[in-house]
Amino acid sequence: MVNDQLILEAGRVKDGTRALVTGGGSGIGQSIAAALQSAGARVLVCDADSSTNPDFVVDVVEEAAVQEMFMDIEQQLGGLDVLVNNVGIAGPAGLVDEIPVDDFDQVLRVNVGGTFRVTSQAVPLLRASGGGLIVNVASTAGIFPYPYRSPYVASKWAMVGLGRSWAMELGEDNIRVNVICPGSVGGPRMDQVIAREAVATGVDESVLRGGYESQVSMGRFMDAADIAGAVVYMASPAGRHVSGQVLSVDGATETLRSS
């Protein structure tokens, strides 16, 4: 028998759903936070950039700051039902022997270490709520090779592996864990990625942009709202048995070689 109610609720979350979105001050994170709020969730946002007016100005590499944030979350929301690990930096572009080791380490500290620190603090709250959802926002660079972007690729493959492993660890606690892999999302961040790659490769930015568009079967960049919609579905009653999955929202990526 078809459960019509679940189908109808695919774009809504349960009343009272409490969510945290990291890196939610701009870009994809901002879109996810807005979509969850529109779907009925109570949403808090953290971001390292105070100019984006997040609920918490937090650098997720700082353990004490993350711990303090979760104490505040428990006070403000009384618990947690959804965590979206969206925080991340793009890092440098270049050949493996050209990228400074410190730059490589910084990307891993933020993208992987930050995701781990936040999740380790969130899980006790999710357990206390009787279960919930964790979404790691990775990238198609987490499932495809991506030349000239070693630090970023390493971090995003790690986020995919963490998500799938956590789904195995936490399933008995009714905590679902999924990974979303966006393709190239249009906006200022992608403009910066292309500019850095142009410097690293000597290829004109317009050529690189066309290369990125041609990487996918649909021939165009994604919109942040496309990623947000996938998160809302996973957080809705319709996604109640979706866990351990890696969902690409990318227009069918064929390669990440842009030139």
C-alpha positions in Angstrom: 0.0 0.0 0.0 1.3 3.4 -0.9 1.8 5.7 2.1 0.4 8.9 0.5 1.2 10.9 3.7 4.9 10.2 3.4 4.9 11.3 -0.2 3.1 14.5 0.7 5.6 15.2 3.5 8.7 14.9 1.3 9.1 18.6 1.4 8.4 19.1 5.1 10.0 18.2 8.3 8.3 17.1 11.5 7.1 20.0 13.7 9.7 21.0 16.2 12.7 19.6 14.2 15.8 21.3 15.5 18.7 21.7 13.1 22.3 23.1 13.0 24.0 24.0 9.7 27.7 24.6 9.8 29.2 27.1 7.4 25.7 28.3 7.0 26.4 32.0 6.6 26.6 32.0 2.8 26.4 29.9 -0.3 25.2 26.3 -0.1 25.0 26.4 3.7 22.8 29.5 3.7 20.5 28.0 1.2 20.2 24.8 3.2 19.4 26.7 6.4 16.7 28.7 4.6 15.2 25.6 3.0 15.0 23.8 6.4 13.5 26.8 8.0 10.9 27.1 5.2 10.2 23.3 5.6 9.3 23.9 9.3 12.5 23.4 11.2 14.0 25.5 13.9 17.5 26.3 12.5 20.7 27.6 14.0 23.7 28.5 11.9 27.4 28.7 12.7 30.1 30.3 10.6 33.6 31.6 11.1 32.7 34.8 9.2 31.0 37.2 11.6 29.9 39.4 8.7 27.3 36.8 7.6 25.5 37.3 11.0 25.4 33.6 12.0 23.9 32.5 15.3 27.3 31.3 16.4 30.6 32.8 15.2 32.7 29.6 15.5 35.9 28.3 13.9 35.3 24.6 13.9 38.9 23.8 14.3 38.7 25.2 17.8 37.6 22.4 20.1 36.6 24.7 23.0 34.5 26.9 20.8 32.7 23.9 19.4 32.0 22.6 22.8 30.7 25.9 24.0 28.4 26.2 20.9 26.8 22.9 21.7 26.1 23.9 25.3 24.3 26.9 23.9 22.4 24.8 21.4 21.1 22.6 24.1 20.0 25.6 26.1 18.4 27.3 23.1 16.8 24.3 21.3 16.6 21.8 24.1 18.3 19.2 21.9 19.1 18.5 18.2 17.5 16.4 15.5 19.5 17.4 12.3 23.1 18.2 11.8 24.4 19.5 8.4 28.2 19.4 8.1 28.5 22.0 5.4 31.6 23.8 6.7 34.6 23.7 4.4 37.3 25.6 2.5 38.3 25.2 -1.1 42.1 25.4 -0.5 44.9 26.0 -3.0 45.2 24.7 -6.6 48.5 23.4 -8.0 50.6 20.3 -8.6 51.3 18.1 -5.6 54.9 19.3 -5.4 53.9 22.9 -5.6 51.3 23.1 -2.8 52.7 24.1 0.6 52.3 21.4 3.2 50.8 23.9 5.6 48.1 24.7 3.1 47.3 21.0 2.7 47.1 20.6 6.5 44.8 23.6 6.9 42.2 22.2 4.4 42.2 18.9 6.3 41.9 20.6 9.7 38.8 22.5 8.6 37.0 20.2 6.3 37.7 16.9 8.0 38.7 17.9 11.5 35.9 20.4 11.8 33.4 17.9 10.6 34.6 15.4 13.1 34.7 17.8 16.0 31.1 19.1 15.4 29.7 15.6 14.8 31.3 14.2 18.0 29.6 16.9 20.0 26.3 16.5 18.1 25.8 12.7 18.5 25.0 12.7 22.2 22.2 15.3 21.6 20.9 13.2 18.6 20.9 10.1 20.8 19.0 11.9 23.5 16.4 13.0 21.0 15.8 9.4 20.0 17.6 9.6 16.7 18.1 12.1 13.9 20.0 12.9 10.8 23.5 13.9 9.9 24.3 15.1 6.4 27.9 15.6 5.3 28.1 18.0 2.4 31.1 16.7 0.4 31.6 17.2 -3.4 31.8 15.2 -6.6 35.5 15.7 -5.8 34.8 13.1 -3.1 34.0 10.4 -5.6 36.1 11.4 -8.7 39.8 12.2 -9.2 40.3 15.9 -9.5 43.8 17.1 -10.7 45.4 20.2 -9.2 43.2 20.0 -6.0 45.0 17.5 -3.8 44.0 19.0 -0.4 40.3 19.5 -1.4 40.1 16.0 -2.9 41.6 14.4 0.2 39.2 16.2 2.5 36.1 15.3 0.5 36.9 11.7 0.0 37.4 11.6 3.8 34.0 13.2 4.4 32.4 10.5 2.2 34.2 7.7 4.1 33.3 9.3 7.5 29.6 9.5 6.5 29.3 5.9 5.4 31.2 4.7 8.5 29.1 6.8 10.9 25.9 5.4 9.3 27.1 1.9 10.3 28.1 3.0 13.8 24.9 5.0 14.6 22.2 3.1 12.9 21.2 1.3 16.1 20.7 4.7 17.7 18.2 5.6 14.9 20.7 8.2 13.7 20.8 8.3 9.9 23.9 9.6 8.1 24.1 10.5 4.5 26.5 12.3 2.2 25.6 14.8 -0.5 28.1 15.4 -3.3 27.3 18.7 -5.1 28.7 19.3 -8.5 29.9 22.7 -9.5 27.6 25.3 -7.9 27.5 28.7 -9.5 28.5 31.7 -7.4 31.4 33.6 -5.9 33.1 30.5 -4.5 33.2 28.8 -7.8 34.5 32.0 -9.4 37.4 31.9 -6.9 38.1 28.2 -7.6 38.3 28.9 -11.3 40.6 32.0 -10.8 43.0 29.9 -8.7 43.0 27.1 -11.2 43.7 29.5 -14.0 46.8 30.7 -12.1 48.0 27.2 -11.4 47.5 25.9 -14.9 48.0 28.9 -17.1 44.6 28.3 -18.8 42.3 31.2 -19.4 39.4 31.5 -16.9 36.7 31.5 -19.7 38.2 28.2 -21.0 38.1 26.6 -17.6 34.6 27.7 -16.9 33.5 26.1 -20.2 35.4 23.0 -19.2 33.6 22.8 -15.9 30.2 23.2 -17.6 31.1 20.4 -20.1 32.1 18.0 -17.3 28.5 17.2 -16.7 25.9 15.6 -19.0 23.4 18.4 -18.4 26.1 21.0 -19.3 25.4 23.6 -16.6 26.3 24.6 -13.0 24.1 23.6 -10.1 22.2 26.0 -7.9 22.6 26.0 -4.1 18.8 25.4 -3.9 19.3 22.0 -5.6 21.5 20.9 -2.7 19.1 22.4 -0.1 16.2 20.4 -1.6 18.1 17.2 -1.2 18.8 17.9 2.5 15.1 18.8 3.2 14.1 15.4 1.6 16.5 13.5 3.8 15.2 15.4 6.9 11.6 14.8 6.0 9.5 11.8 7.0 9.8 10.5 3.5 13.6 10.0 4.0 13.2 8.1 7.3 15.0 5.0 5.9 17.6 6.7 3.8 21.0 6.2 5.5 24.5 5.4 4.5 23.9 6.9 1.1 26.1 9.1 -1.1 23.9 11.2 -3.3 25.3 13.2 -6.1 23.4 16.4 -7.1 25.5 17.3 -10.1 23.8 16.9 -13.4 25.6 13.6 -14.0 29.4 14.3 -13.7 31.5 12.6 -16.3 34.9 13.9 -15.2 36.5 16.6 -13.1 39.2 17.3 -15.6 38.4 20.9 -16.7 41.0 21.4 -19.4 
